[in-house]
Amino acid sequence: MLETIINTGLIITLFAITAPFIFVLLVIRIVAGSNKRTKKKERSKQDESDDLNDIEKGLRDLDRRMDNLETLNGNKRDKER
C-alpha cells in the first residue's frame, strides 16, 4: 500500500515537473506554425502581385501593337486613296 502511494506521488511529481516543458514546446510549435502560414500568405500575395504586373505588361504590349496596326492600316488607306 505504501509502495503504491509512493509510486503515485512520484508519477504526479514527474508530471508536475515535465508539464511546463511540454506546454512550452506546444506553444513554440503553434507559434512557429502560424508564422509559416503568415509567410505563405505573404508569398502568395507577392505571387499575385507579380502575376498582375505580368498581365499589365502584356496588356500594355498588346495596346502598343494594336496602335501600330491601326497606324499601318491608316497608312494603307491613305495610299489607296
WOTAQUI-V672482 format. One record per pair of residues at least 6 apart in sequence whose C-alpha atoms are under 7 Angstrom apart, sorted by the first residue. I is the first residue (numbers start at 1). J is the second residue. Records with the same first field share a line. If there is no record, write none. Layout:
I: J + J
//
This chain:
none
//
